[in-house]
Structure formats: structure tokens, C-alpha cells
Amino acid sequence: MSFDDVIGQQYAKIQIEAWLQSGRVPHAILFNGPPGTGKRRLALALSKALNCREAGVMACGHCSSCRRINNLVHPDLHVLAPLAPRRGKSHSTNPHEEMRQAVQDYLQEDDASSRGNVNIAREYLDQLQRDMGYAPVEGPYKIALILDAEAMHPAGANTLLKTLEEPSGNAVFILVSGASERLLPTILSRCQSVSLRRLNQAELRRRMQETGVDPQRAAVAARLGGGSLQQAVKIAEGSLDDVRSWAEQFLSAAAQGEDGVYWELLDEMGVRTGREQLNLFLEVCSSYLRDLFLLSLACESELAHLDRLEWLRQIQANFSREQIEAAAVEVDRAAENLRRNVNANIVLADLWRYLRRRRLRPATRMG
């Protein structure tokens, strides 16, 4: 894994390269930004560059040090991440190996930023403090890499703070977070922050096409990916196909006033048991309504669901621009109610009733 594996983020790469060229690497660095923007990749690439055995500023990616950091077995690299719930607290005689295996699992996840209420236990942060107190074994730097740093146990975070206040000259702490506002302010103040931006559509589309994704599917996934490579790849692989179909049926049935479709969709979507599913459904409905509004302004080139242009044109005939705006506001309200733990069935039922009342005219049958 190298800087070339990270899409875009030129400002962040220039900043890191300047540190490496000058030899003035901050003792505490925070990579922060939305999911799917390359935070973990940059953090691992920097870890390799710091202890690479070959001459040059960037990591070679091939020496024994780079390979072992890739496999998380370098003696001067200590990595922490939230443990999966099934692991619980460690009773292992080899906590280093247990954490290494947990981090390997973590790095294989499609979306490692969504891990419920798990945290990085204090015992691991205490062990990290002890490990970072020793001199490097092989390389010039002792490196601590903390993934999902906002998940640190509060008492453990205070332990880390004490270490950051009096770091040794050869220790570098690299924190990765998608929610840096949840870190202790005192920890934030001691870190040099590197903020990553959401990826643009061209960057996402180009990377997916490089991996063999159909150009049209790559374009749709890039538009719907929200600036996240992970999300865009999942969409290109079909993760949203069912949800898009449900959203189209829902909006079409609301325009037609077909109550039977509503009850069928309720069962098919699994709303009774899946709040996360409903939240995704509302996001897709919102994106369709945004497209309908753009279509009413003759802005076809900006549509997210450009591959569904014919269907969008058909349903647009059933709603005025003002009604589309009002419906979008209602979908946002439904999403907010869901966040406030309003019953999922009530949220969807209220939205359905609103859309049925606000339909413009009896619709022509839509395919």
C-alpha cells in the first residue's frame, strides 16, 4: 500500500511529503475525514515511509520493513482498533497477537467506520503506552497507529494524553478518525491534523473503471457514492439495486394512490425489523426527489440516477416543482424522526400518507 493507492487527496500527500523530506515529522498526526476517503491507506503508507529501508522519501513497498508493516508484524509498529463485540475483553496470554488479528479483520471490512458501541479498551491503550516507551528495535521510528481513534475508552484516552504530552524523540503517533469531534480536545490540540475531503465523481469513476466496472454503472455509482470510494464500489456491485427498486415503486405508487403496493413494500423491505434499511431507503428517495427537481429545471446532466432518466420523466408529470420540494422536505423530516427513535412503521406510514395527499393528478400508468 503506497501513496499511489490513495485517490486524490493531493494536499494531504504534499503535506506528508514535506514532513518526510525535511525530517520533521510531527510526533502526533491525525488523519480525519469522511468514510471512504483514504484515511487508513494514507496512515499505513506513512507508517511504511517512516521505516522504509530503501533510500528515498516515499516507501518502496518492497523491502522487508514495508512488507512487515503491510502485514502488521513489524516490531516497531503497534496498531489499535475497536475490537469486534464477540471478542469482549482480552484474557489472552498474547494481547499483541489478539489485537493484530482484530486489526486484520477490521481492515478487511467494507465499512470499518460502522462498528456500533465497541471501543478500544483501556488495557490495550495502557499496553501501547508501555510499548511506546521503548526504543525502536529495527527502524528509526516507533509507530503507534490508532484506527477509529474516537472509539478509545475515556480512561484509555487520558492515558494516551499523558504519553502525547511527553513523547520520546523517536515515537510517532498516527490517529485515524471519521469523527474527530469525539476526541478529547486536549488530544486534538497535540495532533497535527490532516483533513481529507470527499472524493469527486471523476476520481471515483476513473478508479472504478480502472478495475473493470462498466462505464455507465461506474458513473451512477460515482454520483451516488457520496464521495466515498467504499460506498461507490458497493453500489457498483449492486448493493443499492433493491433499494432503488423499492424507492421507485414507492414513489410511483404514491403518485398512483395504490395502497396495496405500500403494504407489499413494507414486507419486502423488512422495515419492521430494520431501521438501517429504512434509513437507506429514505436517502435514496431523497436522491430521486432531488433528481426530479433538477429535471424540472432542465438540468439532466446533473442527475444522480441518470440511468433511470425515462422513469424520472414519467413520474415528473405527476408532481409540480413545488410539490417535489415539499415532498423532499417531508422525506428529510421522516429521516429526522427515525434518528429520534420514532417507530419505523409510523415514520414510513406518515410519509406515505403525505405523498398520497400531495399527488398532483391521477397519473398515467408508469413502467
C-alpha positions, 0 to 999 in steps of 0.5 A: 500500500503506497501513496499511489493507492490513495485517490486524490487527496493531493494536499494531504500527500504534499503535506506528508511529503514535506514532513518526510523530506525535511525530517520533521515529522510531527510526533502526533498526526491525525488523519480525519475525514469522511468514510471512504476517503483514504484515511487508513491507506494514507496512515499505513503508507506513512507508517511504511515511509517512516521505516522504509529501508530503501533510500528515498522519501516515499516507501518502496513497498518492497523491502522487508520493513514495508512488507512487515508493516503491510502485514502488521508484524513489524516490531516497531509498529503497534496498531489499535482498533475497536475490537469486534463485540464477540471478542469482549475483553482480552484474557489472552496470554498474547494481547499483541497477537489478539489485537493484530488479528482484530486489526486484520479483520477490521481492515478487511471490512467494507465499512470499518467506520460502522462498528456500533458501541465497541471501543478500544479498551483501556488495557490495550491503550495502557499496553501501547503506552508501555510499548511506546516507551521503548526504543525502536528495535529495527527502524528509526521510528516507533509507530503507534497507529490508532484506527477509529481513534474516537472509539478509545475508552475515556480512561484509555484516552487520558492515558494516551494524553499523558504519553502525547504530552511527553513523547520520546524523540523517536515515537510517532503517533498516527490517529485515524478518525471519521469523527474527530469531534469525539476526541478529547480536545486536549488530544486534538490540540497535540495532533497535527491534523490532516483533513481529507475531503470527499472524493469527486465523481471523476476520481471515483469513476476513473478508479472504478473503471480502472478495475473493470466496472462498466462505464455507465454503472461506474458513473451512477455509482460515482454520483451516488457514492457520496464521495466515498470510494467504499460506498461507490464500489458497493453500489457498483456491485449492486448493493443499492439495486433493491433499494432503488427498486423499492424507492421507485415503486414507492414513489410511483405508487404514491403518485398512483394512490395504490395502497396495496403496493405500500403494504407489499413494500413494507414486507419486502423491505423488512422495515419492521425489523430494520431501521438501517434499511429504512434509513437507506431507503429514505436517502435514496428517495431523497436522491430521486426527489432531488433528481426530479427537481433538477429535471424540472429545471432542465438540468439532466446532466446533473442527475444522480440516477441518470440511468433511470432518466425515462422513469424520472420523466414519467413520474415528473408529470405527476408532481409540480416543482413545488410539490417535489420540494415539499415532498423532499422536505417531508422525506428529510423530516421522516429521516429526522424522526427515525434518528429520534427513535420514532417507530419505523412503521409510523415514520414510513406510514406518515410519509406515505400518507403525505405523498398520497395527499400531495399527488398532483393528478391521477397519473398515467400508468408508469413502467 
